[in-house]
Amino acid sequence: MEKGWQEVYMTASEYKAEMAKDILENAGIKCVLMNQHDSAYQSFGDFLIYTAEKDKARSVELLKNLKGE
């Protein structure tokens, strides 16, 4: 990932990753969803959400309920 971006969420479920992305975008936070799933074995890998460093704390707070914390 480019410099200045921080991982704020990781999940093995695509639907949870899409939900996290929607939550952040609705809050006005620019984010990137990266699919790290293996193309041959879809059960391996994760979906990662990245935001700018300045938005990390707010993003983590917004996604707490999605993580079940």
Phi and psi in radians as a Rosetta constraint file:
Dihedral C 1 N 2 CA 2 C 2 CIRCULARHARMONIC -1.132 0.35
Dihedral N 2 CA 2 C 2 N 3 CIRCULARHARMONIC 2.726 0.35
Dihedral C 2 N 3 CA 3 C 3 CIRCULARHARMONIC -1.088 0.35
Dihedral N 3 CA 3 C 3 N 4 CIRCULARHARMONIC 2.461 0.35
Dihedral C 3 N 4 CA 4 C 4 CIRCULARHARMONIC 1.692 0.35
Dihedral N 4 CA 4 C 4 N 5 CIRCULARHARMONIC -0.046 0.35
Dihedral C 4 N 5 CA 5 C 5 CIRCULARHARMONIC -1.910 0.35
Dihedral N 5 CA 5 C 5 N 6 CIRCULARHARMONIC 2.509 0.35
Dihedral C 5 N 6 CA 6 C 6 CIRCULARHARMONIC -2.221 0.35
Dihedral N 6 CA 6 C 6 N 7 CIRCULARHARMONIC 2.454 0.35
Dihedral C 6 N 7 CA 7 C 7 CIRCULARHARMONIC -1.273 0.35
Dihedral N 7 CA 7 C 7 N 8 CIRCULARHARMONIC 2.267 0.35
Dihedral C 7 N 8 CA 8 C 8 CIRCULARHARMONIC -2.091 0.35
Dihedral N 8 CA 8 C 8 N 9 CIRCULARHARMONIC -0.225 0.35
Dihedral C 8 N 9 CA 9 C 9 CIRCULARHARMONIC -2.737 0.35
Dihedral N 9 CA 9 C 9 N 10 CIRCULARHARMONIC 2.462 0.35
Dihedral C 9 N 10 CA 10 C 10 CIRCULARHARMONIC -2.464 0.35
Dihedral N 10 CA 10 C 10 N 11 CIRCULARHARMONIC 2.369 0.35
Dihedral C 10 N 11 CA 11 C 11 CIRCULARHARMONIC -2.663 0.35
Dihedral N 11 CA 11 C 11 N 12 CIRCULARHARMONIC 2.745 0.35
Dihedral C 11 N 12 CA 12 C 12 CIRCULARHARMONIC -1.587 0.35
Dihedral N 12 CA 12 C 12 N 13 CIRCULARHARMONIC -0.155 0.35
Dihedral C 12 N 13 CA 13 C 13 CIRCULARHARMONIC -1.750 0.35
Dihedral N 13 CA 13 C 13 N 14 CIRCULARHARMONIC 2.160 0.35
Dihedral C 13 N 14 CA 14 C 14 CIRCULARHARMONIC -1.105 0.35
Dihedral N 14 CA 14 C 14 N 15 CIRCULARHARMONIC -0.694 0.35
Dihedral C 14 N 15 CA 15 C 15 CIRCULARHARMONIC -1.125 0.35
Dihedral N 15 CA 15 C 15 N 16 CIRCULARHARMONIC -0.634 0.35
Dihedral C 15 N 16 CA 16 C 16 CIRCULARHARMONIC -1.187 0.35
Dihedral N 16 CA 16 C 16 N 17 CIRCULARHARMONIC -0.647 0.35
Dihedral C 16 N 17 CA 17 C 17 CIRCULARHARMONIC -1.115 0.35
Dihedral N 17 CA 17 C 17 N 18 CIRCULARHARMONIC -0.735 0.35
Dihedral C 17 N 18 CA 18 C 18 CIRCULARHARMONIC -1.156 0.35
Dihedral N 18 CA 18 C 18 N 19 CIRCULARHARMONIC -0.663 0.35
Dihedral C 18 N 19 CA 19 C 19 CIRCULARHARMONIC -1.102 0.35
Dihedral N 19 CA 19 C 19 N 20 CIRCULARHARMONIC -0.769 0.35
Dihedral C 19 N 20 CA 20 C 20 CIRCULARHARMONIC -1.076 0.35
Dihedral N 20 CA 20 C 20 N 21 CIRCULARHARMONIC -0.760 0.35
Dihedral C 20 N 21 CA 21 C 21 CIRCULARHARMONIC -1.073 0.35
Dihedral N 21 CA 21 C 21 N 22 CIRCULARHARMONIC -0.770 0.35
Dihedral C 21 N 22 CA 22 C 22 CIRCULARHARMONIC -1.092 0.35
Dihedral N 22 CA 22 C 22 N 23 CIRCULARHARMONIC -0.732 0.35
Dihedral C 22 N 23 CA 23 C 23 CIRCULARHARMONIC -1.039 0.35
Dihedral N 23 CA 23 C 23 N 24 CIRCULARHARMONIC -0.827 0.35
Dihedral C 23 N 24 CA 24 C 24 CIRCULARHARMONIC -1.158 0.35
Dihedral N 24 CA 24 C 24 N 25 CIRCULARHARMONIC -0.777 0.35
Dihedral C 24 N 25 CA 25 C 25 CIRCULARHARMONIC -1.135 0.35
Dihedral N 25 CA 25 C 25 N 26 CIRCULARHARMONIC -0.651 0.35
Dihedral C 25 N 26 CA 26 C 26 CIRCULARHARMONIC -1.164 0.35
Dihedral N 26 CA 26 C 26 N 27 CIRCULARHARMONIC -0.414 0.35
Dihedral C 26 N 27 CA 27 C 27 CIRCULARHARMONIC -1.552 0.35
Dihedral N 27 CA 27 C 27 N 28 CIRCULARHARMONIC 0.028 0.35
Dihedral C 27 N 28 CA 28 C 28 CIRCULARHARMONIC 1.470 0.35
Dihedral N 28 CA 28 C 28 N 29 CIRCULARHARMONIC 0.321 0.35
Dihedral C 28 N 29 CA 29 C 29 CIRCULARHARMONIC -1.786 0.35
Dihedral N 29 CA 29 C 29 N 30 CIRCULARHARMONIC 2.163 0.35
Dihedral C 29 N 30 CA 30 C 30 CIRCULARHARMONIC -1.286 0.35
Dihedral N 30 CA 30 C 30 N 31 CIRCULARHARMONIC 2.292 0.35
Dihedral C 30 N 31 CA 31 C 31 CIRCULARHARMONIC -2.496 0.35
Dihedral N 31 CA 31 C 31 N 32 CIRCULARHARMONIC 2.875 0.35
Dihedral C 31 N 32 CA 32 C 32 CIRCULARHARMONIC -2.242 0.35
Dihedral N 32 CA 32 C 32 N 33 CIRCULARHARMONIC 2.318 0.35
Dihedral C 32 N 33 CA 33 C 33 CIRCULARHARMONIC -1.821 0.35
Dihedral N 33 CA 33 C 33 N 34 CIRCULARHARMONIC 2.145 0.35
Dihedral C 33 N 34 CA 34 C 34 CIRCULARHARMONIC -1.965 0.35
Dihedral N 34 CA 34 C 34 N 35 CIRCULARHARMONIC 2.273 0.35
Dihedral C 34 N 35 CA 35 C 35 CIRCULARHARMONIC -1.680 0.35
Dihedral N 35 CA 35 C 35 N 36 CIRCULARHARMONIC 1.957 0.35
Dihedral C 35 N 36 CA 36 C 36 CIRCULARHARMONIC -1.804 0.35
Dihedral N 36 CA 36 C 36 N 37 CIRCULARHARMONIC 0.248 0.35
Dihedral C 36 N 37 CA 37 C 37 CIRCULARHARMONIC -1.178 0.35
Dihedral N 37 CA 37 C 37 N 38 CIRCULARHARMONIC 2.461 0.35
Dihedral C 37 N 38 CA 38 C 38 CIRCULARHARMONIC -1.208 0.35
Dihedral N 38 CA 38 C 38 N 39 CIRCULARHARMONIC 2.316 0.35
Dihedral C 38 N 39 CA 39 C 39 CIRCULARHARMONIC -1.193 0.35
Dihedral N 39 CA 39 C 39 N 40 CIRCULARHARMONIC -0.493 0.35
Dihedral C 39 N 40 CA 40 C 40 CIRCULARHARMONIC -1.524 0.35
Dihedral N 40 CA 40 C 40 N 41 CIRCULARHARMONIC -0.607 0.35
Dihedral C 40 N 41 CA 41 C 41 CIRCULARHARMONIC -2.159 0.35
Dihedral N 41 CA 41 C 41 N 42 CIRCULARHARMONIC 1.614 0.35
Dihedral C 41 N 42 CA 42 C 42 CIRCULARHARMONIC -1.113 0.35
Dihedral N 42 CA 42 C 42 N 43 CIRCULARHARMONIC -0.212 0.35
Dihedral C 42 N 43 CA 43 C 43 CIRCULARHARMONIC -1.481 0.35
Dihedral N 43 CA 43 C 43 N 44 CIRCULARHARMONIC -0.061 0.35
Dihedral C 43 N 44 CA 44 C 44 CIRCULARHARMONIC -1.896 0.35
Dihedral N 44 CA 44 C 44 N 45 CIRCULARHARMONIC 2.369 0.35
Dihedral C 44 N 45 CA 45 C 45 CIRCULARHARMONIC 1.953 0.35
Dihedral N 45 CA 45 C 45 N 46 CIRCULARHARMONIC 2.984 0.35
Dihedral C 45 N 46 CA 46 C 46 CIRCULARHARMONIC -2.325 0.35
Dihedral N 46 CA 46 C 46 N 47 CIRCULARHARMONIC 2.925 0.35
Dihedral C 46 N 47 CA 47 C 47 CIRCULARHARMONIC -1.851 0.35
Dihedral N 47 CA 47 C 47 N 48 CIRCULARHARMONIC 2.280 0.35
Dihedral C 47 N 48 CA 48 C 48 CIRCULARHARMONIC -2.077 0.35
Dihedral N 48 CA 48 C 48 N 49 CIRCULARHARMONIC 2.461 0.35
Dihedral C 48 N 49 CA 49 C 49 CIRCULARHARMONIC -1.983 0.35
Dihedral N 49 CA 49 C 49 N 50 CIRCULARHARMONIC 2.265 0.35
Dihedral C 49 N 50 CA 50 C 50 CIRCULARHARMONIC -2.080 0.35
Dihedral N 50 CA 50 C 50 N 51 CIRCULARHARMONIC 2.511 0.35
Dihedral C 50 N 51 CA 51 C 51 CIRCULARHARMONIC -2.319 0.35
Dihedral N 51 CA 51 C 51 N 52 CIRCULARHARMONIC 2.953 0.35
Dihedral C 51 N 52 CA 52 C 52 CIRCULARHARMONIC -1.124 0.35
Dihedral N 52 CA 52 C 52 N 53 CIRCULARHARMONIC 2.617 0.35
Dihedral C 52 N 53 CA 53 C 53 CIRCULARHARMONIC -0.913 0.35
Dihedral N 53 CA 53 C 53 N 54 CIRCULARHARMONIC -0.708 0.35
Dihedral C 53 N 54 CA 54 C 54 CIRCULARHARMONIC -1.150 0.35
Dihedral N 54 CA 54 C 54 N 55 CIRCULARHARMONIC -0.361 0.35
Dihedral C 54 N 55 CA 55 C 55 CIRCULARHARMONIC -1.772 0.35
Dihedral N 55 CA 55 C 55 N 56 CIRCULARHARMONIC 0.033 0.35
Dihedral C 55 N 56 CA 56 C 56 CIRCULARHARMONIC -1.047 0.35
Dihedral N 56 CA 56 C 56 N 57 CIRCULARHARMONIC -0.919 0.35
Dihedral C 56 N 57 CA 57 C 57 CIRCULARHARMONIC -1.053 0.35
Dihedral N 57 CA 57 C 57 N 58 CIRCULARHARMONIC -0.778 0.35
Dihedral C 57 N 58 CA 58 C 58 CIRCULARHARMONIC -1.139 0.35
Dihedral N 58 CA 58 C 58 N 59 CIRCULARHARMONIC -0.700 0.35
Dihedral C 58 N 59 CA 59 C 59 CIRCULARHARMONIC -1.112 0.35
Dihedral N 59 CA 59 C 59 N 60 CIRCULARHARMONIC -0.801 0.35
Dihedral C 59 N 60 CA 60 C 60 CIRCULARHARMONIC -1.062 0.35
Dihedral N 60 CA 60 C 60 N 61 CIRCULARHARMONIC -0.724 0.35
Dihedral C 60 N 61 CA 61 C 61 CIRCULARHARMONIC -1.104 0.35
Dihedral N 61 CA 61 C 61 N 62 CIRCULARHARMONIC -0.751 0.35
Dihedral C 61 N 62 CA 62 C 62 CIRCULARHARMONIC -1.151 0.35
Dihedral N 62 CA 62 C 62 N 63 CIRCULARHARMONIC -0.517 0.35
Dihedral C 62 N 63 CA 63 C 63 CIRCULARHARMONIC -1.648 0.35
Dihedral N 63 CA 63 C 63 N 64 CIRCULARHARMONIC 0.022 0.35
Dihedral C 63 N 64 CA 64 C 64 CIRCULARHARMONIC -0.963 0.35
Dihedral N 64 CA 64 C 64 N 65 CIRCULARHARMONIC -0.788 0.35
Dihedral C 64 N 65 CA 65 C 65 CIRCULARHARMONIC -1.160 0.35
Dihedral N 65 CA 65 C 65 N 66 CIRCULARHARMONIC -0.565 0.35
Dihedral C 65 N 66 CA 66 C 66 CIRCULARHARMONIC -1.200 0.35
Dihedral N 66 CA 66 C 66 N 67 CIRCULARHARMONIC -0.578 0.35
Dihedral C 66 N 67 CA 67 C 67 CIRCULARHARMONIC -1.362 0.35
Dihedral N 67 CA 67 C 67 N 68 CIRCULARHARMONIC -0.265 0.35
Dihedral C 67 N 68 CA 68 C 68 CIRCULARHARMONIC 1.498 0.35
Dihedral N 68 CA 68 C 68 N 69 CIRCULARHARMONIC 0.380 0.35
